[in-house]
Amino acid sequence: SPFLFKQEMTETVHDTEGHGYLATFIGKNGRLVILRVHSQGLVTVDLQCCEGDNIAQIDNLLNALEKKLKSLLHGNIRRVKRLPALTRGAAVDRYWPTADGRLVEYDIDRVVYDEDSAYQNIKILHSQQFGNILILNGDVNLAESDLPYTQAIMGRGKENYTGKEVLILGGGDGGILAEAVKLNVYIDQMVIDGCRTHMRKACGSVLDNLKGDCYQVLVEDCVPVLKKYVEEGKTFDYVINDLTAVPISTAPEEDSTWEFLQLILDLSIKVLRPTGKYFTQGNCANLTEALALYEEQLGRLSCPVDFSKEVVCVPSYMELYPSKIYIYIDVIRHLSHLQPDLVEHSYRDVCLLVVCMQFSLMNSGGFSTPFGRSKELPLSPSSPACRNVKTVPPHDPLSH
C-alpha cells in the first residue's frame, strides 16, 4: 500500500468476510489497481488505465510493483506471470473466443462491413495475417486465407466434380461454390452481398451473378428446398453441408441444433444417388464429447453407416502455426441386409469435417489453444436456428 500511495493513489480496503484481502487503488489520472490476496496464497494485481495513458510509465510501475512484492514476500513467490493488456471498448473488436471457450486476440485492424440482416449480424473484419474474415453472430466463419477449409470440406482433392451434380447447403461466403461451381442454397442475401464485395479472395467472381452456365445460387431456406427435391425424386452426386458446426454439448439450448443436424442429414441421404457422397463440418478437435455425440447420431440414421476420419488445419481459426489438425468422416451406407443383389450399387459416403487448429502466441504471456469451426445459423422461421425444428420420421432407404 505505501508503494501505491507514492503513485498518488487512494486506497479502499473491502470486507471479504474472511476470504483473503481485497483493496482497490484509484489514481488521479484515472488508473485503477485491484489487489487481491487469496486465502490459498494466490496474489493477483489488475491495473486498468485509459486510452492515451503513458504505456512506458505503466510498464515501469508494474516492474516496480513486482519487485516490491518479491521483497515483501521474502522470495517466497513460486511464479510470476504478467499477461498482455486487454483493450475494452475499442472501435475494432479483436477478441473472439474459441469453440471450447478460450479467448484469442486477433490482429484485426479495421471493420470492413458490419450489418444486421433479418437472420443474423454480419461482420467482415480485416486481419493483417488472414485477410478479411467473415464473422456471423460473433462466430468466425471463414477468412480469405482459409482455402484449406474449402478444400477439406470438398474431399481434399480426392473427388472429381467434373460433370457431377453438387448441392451446397449454406456456404454463403461463396468459397465452396467458387471451387465446385454447382448448385448452392443459402438463406441470407446480405451475407452473399457482403462477401461478393469484401471476400473476393475466397469467392472470386462466382457471386457476381446468382446463376451461370454451370451453377445456380438459390437464396432460400434449404429445408423446404430439400423436401421438394425428395418429393420430386431429384438426386445429386454430392451434398456439401456447410450450414452449422456440431453443437458443443447436449444442453437443452442445443437441442434444436442437434435436431437440425439430424434433419439435414436424413434429407440429404434421401437426395443422394446410390454412389453419392455427403460432406459436412464438425467442430474443434478438443470437443471430443461433442464429436462422439455426432458419431452417435450417425448410428441413428434410417440405414446403417460406417465412417472414417481425417485431419486438416485452417489458418484463421487460430494462427499460422498449426500443430494439430483435423477430421472428416466417410460414412458408407449398407443395403445388403435389404437386397443382396443391390450391394455393389448401394453405398453412400457421408463425410464429417472437423476443423481444428493449434495457435501459439510467441510474445510475453503467450498461450496455446485450439479453435474450431464456428456456427453459421440461418434464422428463418422455418429454418434450424429458430429452435423449433423436429426431425423427420425414419424413411425407407430405397424410397427415393
N, C-alpha and C positions, 0 to 999 in steps of 0.2 A: 504493500500500500504506500509506504513512503516514497518508493520509486515512482509510482504513478502520480503521486502528489506533486513531484518535481516537474511532471509534464503538464501541470495546471489542470488536473482532472479531479472532479469531485466524486467522492466515494459514497455509495449506498450499500449497506450490508442487508441482505434479505434473510428472513427466517426460513430455514429449510426443514424445520421440525426434526432435527437430528440427522438429516441426510447430507452430511458434509457441510461445506462452506460455499456461499454464493455472494458475490459482490459485483456491482456494476460501477463503472467509472466513466463520467461524461466530461469531455473537454470543451473548451470554448470554441474550438474550430469545428465542432460537430462530430468529433470522433467518439466512439463508444467502445469500451472494453468490457467484456463479460468474463469474469474469472470464476471458475468453478473447481472446487476441490471435492472430489467424490470420496465417499467413505471407504471404498476399496482401494484408494490410492491414486486413481487417475486424476490428473490436473489438466483442465482444458482452458485455453485462453482464446477468445474470439474477438477480433478487432474489426470494427466497421468504420469506414470513412466515406466521404462524399467524393463525387467526381471532381477532378481538379486538385485533389489533395496531393501533397508532395510525396511521391512514392518512395524516393530515396530516403526521406526522413522517416517514413513508416518502417522501411526495412531496418534502418538503424535502431528504431525503437524496439522492434521485435528481437533483434540481435541482443540488445542490451537487456531486455526482459528475460530472454532465455539464459543469458549469462548470470543474471541476478538469481533466478530460480535455482540454477545449479549450485550457486554459492549458498543460498539459504537451506537447501536440502542436503548439503554436505556431500555432494557426489552420489547421492542415492537414487538418482534418476537412471532408470534402465534404458530408456529410449526416448528420443525427442523426434517428433515428426511435424514438419511445417507443410501445410497444404497450400496450393495456389489460391489466389483470391477468386471468389465467386462474384460476378457482376450482376446485380439485380436492377431491374427496371431499365435496361439498356434498350435503345431503339431497335437493335438487332438481337434476337434471342439465339444464343449459341449453345444452349444446353438442351439435349434431347436424351431421354432415358433409354436404356437397353431393354430388350424384351424381358429380361429377368430382373429388371428393377434397379439397375445401377446407372449412375449419372455419367454422361460423356459430354465433354466440351468440344464442339466442332470449331474449325477455323472459318466460320461463316462471317462474311464482312458486309453483306448487304441483302436487303429484301428486294427480290426481283418482281414478285407477284404475290398478292395477298387478297383473296376474295372469298366470300361466303356464297355457295350455291344453295339450291333447295335441299341438297343432300349432305353437305359437309363443308368444313373450312378447307380451303386450298391455299397452300403456300408453296412458292418456289423461291428458295434461298440460294445464294451463291457461296460456294466453298472454294477456297484457293486451291485445295488439292483435288476435289471431286467434281468441280464444275457446278452447274445448277442442280439442286436437289429438290425433288417433289416430296412434299410433306402433306398428308391428308389427315385432318383431325388430330394433329400432333404426332403422327406416326411417320417415320421416314419410310418412303416407298421405293424410290429409285433416283439415282443420280446419273449424270451424263457419263460418269466413269464406270457404270455398272453393267457393261456388256457381258461379263461373266455370269451375272444372274440370268439375263435373257438367254444366253447360250445354254445354261444349265436346265432351265425350265423347258427348253426345246429339245433336250436329249443329248447335249454335249457333242454335237456334230455327228452323232451316230445315226441320225434319221435323214432320210432323203424325202424332202417335201415336194419334189418336182411332180406336178400332175396330181397331187393329192388334195383332197378337200379337208380343210382345217378350220375348226371352230374355236375361237379365242374368247373366253369369258373374262370380263374385266380388262385389265391391261390398257386403261385409258391413256397412259403415257405414250402409247404407240411403239414401245420398244420391241415387243414381240411381233407386232404387225409389220414393222419395218423389215424384220428378218424373214418372216413367213409369207407376207403379202397375201392374206386369205380373208376369211370372214371373221369380223371382230364385233362382239356385242358388249357395249358399255353404256351405263345409265346416265352419266353426268357430262353434259355437253361442255360445261365450263372447265372441267379438267382437260378435255380434249383441246379446247381453245387455248388454255394456258400453256400446255405442252407444245402445241403447234408453234407457238411464238418463242417460248423460252427453253425448250428441251430438244432442240433440233439435233444435237449430237446424239441423242438417244433415238428419236423417231424419224430423223431425216425429213423428207418431204411427204411422207406417206399420209399425214393427217391434213395436208393442204386441201384434199378433196376426200369426201367420205365414201366415194365409190371410184374404182379404177377398173382397168381392163381385167384384172385377176383378183380383186379384193373388194370388200364392202364393209363399212362400219355402220352398225345399227345402234343408234342412241336409244336404247330401250332397256327395260328390266329383263335380265336374262332368264328368269324363272318362267314367265309365260312364253318366252321365245322357245325355250327348251321343251316345254309341254306341247307347244304347237308342232314342233318338229317330231316329237314322239307320236302325236296323233296322225301326222302326215306320213309317218314312216321314213322320214328323211334321216340319212345316216352320214357319218363322217369317218375319215381315216384317222384323224387326230382330234381330240378335245384338249385344249390347254386352259386350265383353270387358274387364273391369276387374280381371283376375287379377294380372298382373305386368308390370313395365316391361321394355323391351327390354334385354337384358344389355349391360353396358358394354364387353365385349371378347369375343374368341373363345378366351380361355384355356381349358384343359381343364376347369377347375372350373365354367365357364359352359356346357359342352356340353349338359347336361340341360335347362337353361332354354331354349336355342335349340331343342332337340328338342320341348320342351313347347309353345313358341310355334307351331312348325310343325304339331304335332299338333292344337292347338286351332283354328288357322286352317283346317286341312284339314277337320276335323269340322264346323266352323261353316259352311263353304261348302256342305257336304252337307245341312245343315238349313235353309238359306236358300231362300226362294221365288225364282222367276226374277227378280223385281224387288226382292228383299230387299237390305238394307244391313247392313254389319258395321262396328262402331266399336271402336277399341281405343286404348290409350295407347302412347306411345313412350318417350322419356327426355329428359334435359336437352339443349337445343339445342346446347350446346357439344360434346356427344359425337357429332360428325359422322360419325366412322368407324362407331360402333355403329348409327346410323340408316341409313347406307349399307348396312351388312350386313343390316339388316332389309329394306331395299328389294330386296336380292338374294334374300332368302327369298321375297318376293312373286313374283319371277320363276321360282321353282322349284315353284309350285303346279301342280296337275294340269290347269289351264286357264290360258291367257294372261290377264294383267290389266294395266291402266293405273292410275296413281294421281296425285293432286294433293295439295297441302299447304296448311295454314292455320295461323295462329299465334294464341295466346291466353295470357294471364298468370294465374297462380294465386297469391293472396296469401300463404298460409303457406309456400309453397316458398321464399320469400325474405322480401321486405319489401313494403310497400305503395307502392313507387315502381318499378313495372316499366318498363323502357325497351326491353326486347327480349322478344319474345312467343313464339309457339309453333305447332305444326304438326299438322294432321291430314290424313289421306290418303284420297281416294276411289279405290277400286280397281274397275274395271269389267270384268266378265267377258265375253269374246268367244267366241261359239259359232258364228260364221259359217263357220269352217273345217270345222264338222261338218255342220250342216244350214242352208243359207241361208234356208229358209222360216221358221226359228225366230228369226232375227236380232232382229226387233222385240220379242220376248219373252225375250231371252236374255242380259240383262246383270244383274250384281250389283254393288253398291257395297261396297267394303271400306275403312273409314276408319281411318287411323293417327293417333292423337292424341299429339303430342309436347309435354310440358309443360315450359315454361322460364320463369324469372323472373330479373330482374336486381335485386340488392339493394344498397342503398347505406347504409352506416353513416355518420351525419353527425357523429360525435364524433371526438375525438383518436384517431389510429391507425386511422381508418376504412378500409374497403376495399369494393370492389365485386366481386360474384361471382354467377354464375347457379346455379340449383338445379333439379334435375329430379325428376319424379315417382318416388317410391321404390317398392320392390317390396312386394307383398303375396302371400307364397308359402304356399299351403296345404301341409301336410306329411303327408298321409295316405300309408300305404304304397303305395297305388295311384295317388298323385297326383304332380304335376310335381316338387315340390321334393325328393322322395326321390331324385332324380338317377338314376333308372333307367328313365325313360320313353323309349320308342322311337317314332319316327314311324311312322304307318300307311303302307302302300304307296299309291302313286298310285291314284285311283279314277276310274271312268268319270264324267265330269262330268254325264252325264244319268241316272245310275243311281238318283237319288232322285226 
